[in-house]
Amino acid sequence: MGSLARPEFVDKEQRTANICDVIEDFLLKEDRGTRRTAIALTSLLSPSAIEVPNVEEVCWLWGSIFWFAKAYHPSAPEHDLLVDLLVDITKITVPRERRALEDESIHGEVWWRDLPRWNQVWRDFEYNAPIVPSMAERKGGLPSPPAEEHASWTSSGETPMPGKAWTNVNALGAKLHARTSIRGLDLKGLYALLEALEEERTPKELDDIVPAAACWILSAGKKIRENDERHTASIAGDDILKRSPGSRGKLYCGARGFSNERWAFWKTRFGMLSREPTLNEETRLYAMQAMNEMMSVEVRGR
């Protein structure tokens, strides 16, 4: 795949254009250097290099990386390169000076180890995801989360992103979860599996989100299986949002959080969907691969 058409948000801010130039060169040039690229990107946005009130501009970095990931299939070399880049960014350190320490104290995220503010950008993409009902509808039409104040890295208008793009974004999160300890990534996987396997869905809705859920098993199944975090209750209003650690879908009535019971339910659901004739062939294949990987994880774990 050659150069991608530049997204509209790139033209709004020079630093964003610089970020996209660095990422594009990294993906297209044969002499790419992951560590060198990570240093180049973080040097543009390190809290020691910009004023604290503008520190949220790091969202431009995650928005750009997610935007590139959205365009590449999980099996594409470029997709894995983006994961390698994110992993190397987590290894960058910044001077322990006042502005960095103040920001870490306020937000509870260490620069760059915790990929600060990435969760805000993920929520922006989630607002544009092909899930039904949409997150905006679940919140009564409320605007998207804070990161949208800084950029619009998702599709314009109210049309959700294609299911394939949502799959690619989730594959990025799943691969990153398998290789790092970034806070909250496990819950992104939980929510993807909940949306695809624990709710009553039309065939079109399943085609849009089952592959995304399968990617969490295919890339991070072992880590998900080994997660023993328990949650006994959901937060107020979660029957609508389905975005707390204690969330459950309508089809699943077992233990909340991660459990062997839930794992078994997901495996059964993937098996059912792999044989569902109303789904497209790619969706059935993703479901079959996820079910087989779950069985393999169980065997390897004995």
Beta strands, then each sheet from edge to edge (+ up, - down):
end
